[in-house]
């Protein structure tokens, strides 16, 4: 079940974006919580990192440096 939801995430994102575009008042209650929600998302992404991910940064630093400079 979770795999199906995850696989269809781009579809969910597009559908919610379209709904928010056409009915912004429905999503106005989320506005004060955007910072908190983004914090939770970033924490969840960080928790999934492995040691191999960090090793890759040290063995191939060019993409990381490019991302920092272009940001």
NUTITI-691574 format. One record per atom (N, C-alpha, C): residue number from 1; x, y, z; atom name; residue in one letter. Coordinates in pm, 1 decimal. Layout:
i_east_north_up_at_aa
NUM_X_Y_Z_CA_A
...
This chain:
i_east_north_up_at_aa
1_82.2_-120.2_0.0_N_X
1_0.0_0.0_0.0_CA_X
1_86.0_125.7_0.0_C_X
2_185.8_129.3_89.7_N_X
2_272.9_246.0_96.5_CA_X
2_352.7_262.4_-32.5_C_X
3_393.2_150.7_-92.8_N_X
3_467.4_157.1_-218.8_CA_X
3_382.3_220.8_-328.4_C_X
4_255.1_190.2_-330.7_N_X
4_166.2_247.8_-431.9_CA_X
4_151.6_398.7_-411.1_C_X
5_134.2_440.1_-286.5_N_X
5_122.3_583.0_-255.9_CA_X
5_251.0_655.2_-293.8_C_X
6_364.3_594.6_-260.7_N_X
6_493.4_654.8_-292.7_CA_X
6_513.9_663.9_-443.0_C_X
7_479.1_556.9_-513.9_N_X
7_497.1_555.4_-659.2_CA_X
7_409.8_661.7_-726.5_C_X
8_294.5_687.6_-669.8_N_X
8_202.2_785.1_-728.2_CA_X
8_218.4_925.7_-670.6_C_X
9_325.8_949.4_-595.0_N_X
9_344.5_1080.3_-532.0_CA_X
9_341.2_1196.4_-632.0_C_X
10_407.2_1185.4_-748.6_N_X
10_397.5_1298.0_-843.3_CA_X
10_253.2_1329.7_-882.1_C_X
11_172.9_1227.1_-897.7_N_X
11_31.8_1249.4_-930.1_CA_X
11_-39.3_1321.9_-816.6_C_X
12_-15.4_1277.4_-691.5_N_X
12_-77.0_1343.8_-576.1_CA_X
12_-34.7_1490.2_-568.8_C_X
13_93.0_1515.8_-592.9_N_X
13_144.0_1653.0_-585.7_CA_X
13_76.5_1741.4_-690.2_C_X
14_61.4_1689.6_-811.2_N_X
14_-3.6_1767.3_-917.6_CA_X
14_-150.6_1790.5_-883.9_C_X
15_-219.2_1687.8_-836.6_N_X
15_-361.1_1703.1_-803.9_CA_X
15_-383.8_1803.6_-691.1_C_X
16_-301.7_1798.3_-588.0_N_X
16_-315.0_1894.1_-477.8_CA_X
16_-280.1_2034.9_-525.7_C_X
17_-180.3_2046.6_-612.1_N_X
17_-143.5_2178.0_-665.9_CA_X
17_-257.2_2237.5_-747.6_C_X
18_-319.8_2156.5_-828.8_N_X
18_-433.2_2204.0_-909.1_CA_X
18_-548.8_2245.2_-817.4_C_X
19_-576.1_2163.9_-716.7_N_X
19_-683.9_2197.7_-622.6_CA_X
19_-653.9_2328.7_-550.7_C_X
20_-529.1_2348.5_-509.5_N_X
20_-491.7_2472.3_-440.5_CA_X
20_-498.8_2592.3_-533.8_C_X
21_-468.0_2571.3_-659.8_N_X
21_-474.0_2681.3_-756.6_CA_X
21_-618.5_2728.9_-775.7_C_X
22_-709.5_2633.2_-788.4_N_X
22_-847.7_2669.5_-815.6_CA_X
22_-928.7_2701.0_-689.7_C_X
23_-880.3_2659.1_-574.0_N_X
23_-951.7_2686.2_-449.2_CA_X
23_-852.3_2720.3_-337.9_C_X
24_-785.8_2835.7_-349.0_N_X
24_-683.3_2870.1_-250.3_CA_X
24_-738.0_2885.7_-108.3_C_X
25_-863.0_2924.4_-94.8_N_X
25_-920.2_2941.8_38.9_CA_X
25_-923.4_2809.5_115.9_C_X
26_-935.2_2699.6_44.0_N_X
26_-937.5_2568.1_109.0_CA_X
26_-805.0_2533.8_175.4_C_X
27_-697.0_2593.6_127.4_N_X
27_-564.3_2562.9_178.6_CA_X
27_-506.4_2675.8_263.0_C_X
28_-584.6_2779.2_289.5_N_X
28_-536.2_2894.1_366.7_CA_X
28_-497.1_2854.7_508.7_C_X
29_-560.2_2754.9_564.0_N_X
29_-528.4_2711.5_699.3_CA_X
29_-390.8_2648.3_712.2_C_X
30_-332.6_2607.4_601.6_N_X
30_-200.5_2544.2_602.9_CA_X
30_-89.8_2649.7_609.3_C_X
31_-117.6_2770.2_563.0_N_X
31_-15.6_2875.2_551.2_CA_X
31_64.8_2898.9_679.0_C_X
32_4.2_2907.5_795.8_N_X
32_84.3_2932.1_916.5_CA_X
32_175.5_2814.8_953.9_C_X
33_151.3_2699.0_895.5_N_X
33_226.2_2579.1_933.2_CA_X
33_329.6_2536.7_829.1_C_X
34_349.8_2618.0_726.1_N_X
34_440.9_2580.1_618.0_CA_X
34_582.2_2556.6_670.4_C_X
35_632.2_2643.3_755.0_N_X
35_768.0_2627.4_807.8_CA_X
35_781.1_2497.6_886.4_C_X
36_684.7_2468.9_969.3_N_X
36_687.8_2344.9_1047.5_CA_X
36_681.1_2222.5_956.8_C_X
37_594.1_2226.2_857.2_N_X
37_581.4_2112.7_765.7_CA_X
37_709.4_2091.4_685.6_C_X
38_771.3_2199.5_639.0_N_X
38_897.8_2186.3_566.2_CA_X
38_1008.3_2132.9_656.5_C_X
39_1007.3_2173.0_782.5_N_X
39_1105.5_2121.1_878.2_CA_X
39_1090.1_1970.6_894.7_C_X
40_968.4_1924.2_906.0_N_X
40_943.2_1780.5_920.4_CA_X
40_987.0_1705.4_794.8_C_X
41_958.4_1761.3_678.2_N_X
41_998.3_1697.6_552.5_CA_X
41_1149.7_1688.1_542.5_C_X
42_1219.1_1797.6_574.4_N_X
42_1365.4_1796.4_566.3_CA_X
42_1425.4_1699.3_667.6_C_X
43_1368.0_1691.8_786.7_N_X
43_1415.9_1596.4_886.5_CA_X
43_1397.3_1453.6_836.6_C_X
44_1281.7_1425.4_780.3_N_X
44_1255.4_1291.0_728.5_CA_X
44_1352.5_1255.0_616.1_C_X
45_1383.9_1351.3_531.4_N_X
45_1480.6_1324.9_424.1_CA_X
45_1619.5_1300.5_481.7_C_X
46_1657.9_1376.6_581.2_N_X
46_1789.4_1361.2_642.0_CA_X
46_1805.0_1230.1_715.8_C_X
47_1698.3_1183.4_776.4_N_X
47_1703.1_1057.8_850.9_CA_X
47_1726.9_939.3_757.0_C_X
48_1685.8_951.8_633.0_N_X
48_1700.9_840.9_538.5_CA_X
48_1839.6_834.5_476.4_C_X
49_1925.7_932.5_502.9_N_X
49_2061.0_929.0_447.5_CA_X
49_2141.8_817.1_511.6_C_X
50_2228.3_757.5_431.6_N_X
50_2313.9_650.7_483.0_CA_X
50_2459.3_697.2_481.8_C_X
51_2545.9_618.7_540.8_N_X
51_2688.6_650.2_541.9_CA_X
51_2740.9_655.0_398.5_C_X
52_2690.5_567.4_312.9_N_X
52_2733.1_565.2_172.2_CA_X
52_2701.1_697.7_102.5_C_X
53_2590.9_760.2_139.4_N_X
53_2556.0_889.8_80.4_CA_X
53_2660.6_995.0_114.6_C_X
54_2707.2_995.1_238.2_N_X
54_2809.2_1091.8_278.8_CA_X
54_2944.1_1059.2_215.8_C_X
55_2975.1_931.6_202.2_N_X
55_3100.8_892.3_137.9_CA_X
55_3102.7_938.4_-7.0_C_X
56_2989.9_930.9_-73.5_N_X
56_2980.0_974.8_-212.6_CA_X
56_3010.0_1124.3_-224.7_C_X
57_2970.6_1202.3_-125.4_N_X
57_2998.1_1346.4_-127.0_CA_X
57_3148.0_1372.0_-124.5_C_X
58_3220.5_1292.5_-44.7_N_X
58_3364.8_1312.9_-33.4_CA_X
58_3441.1_1256.8_-152.9_C_X
59_3387.7_1154.5_-218.3_N_X
59_3457.5_1099.0_-334.6_CA_X
59_3425.7_1176.2_-461.7_C_X
60_3309.3_1240.9_-467.5_N_X
60_3271.3_1321.4_-584.2_CA_X
60_3217.0_1456.0_-537.0_C_X
61_3304.7_1546.4_-494.5_N_X
61_3257.1_1673.3_-438.6_CA_X
61_3210.5_1774.4_-543.9_C_X
62_3245.8_1754.9_-670.4_N_X
62_3212.1_1854.2_-773.6_CA_X
62_3061.9_1882.6_-782.5_C_X
63_2974.3_1782.1_-789.1_N_X
63_2830.8_1813.7_-795.6_CA_X
63_2780.1_1888.7_-672.2_C_X
64_2835.7_1856.8_-556.3_N_X
64_2794.1_1925.6_-433.5_CA_X
64_2838.1_2071.2_-437.9_C_X
65_2961.0_2094.0_-479.1_N_X
65_3012.5_2231.0_-488.9_CA_X
65_2932.5_2310.1_-591.8_C_X
66_2901.8_2247.8_-705.8_N_X
66_2821.3_2315.6_-808.3_CA_X
66_2684.2_2352.2_-752.6_C_X
67_2623.6_2262.2_-676.8_N_X
67_2493.3_2291.2_-617.4_CA_X
67_2498.7_2406.0_-519.2_C_X
68_2605.3_2411.6_-440.6_N_X
68_2620.6_2520.5_-343.8_CA_X
68_2640.5_2653.3_-415.7_C_X
69_2726.4_2653.4_-517.0_N_X
69_2754.9_2777.3_-591.0_CA_X
69_2631.1_2825.4_-666.2_C_X
70_2559.5_2734.4_-729.1_N_X
70_2443.0_2772.9_-808.8_CA_X
70_2320.7_2806.2_-723.7_C_X
71_2324.2_2768.7_-599.1_N_X
71_2210.9_2797.5_-511.8_CA_X
71_2209.0_2945.7_-481.2_C_X
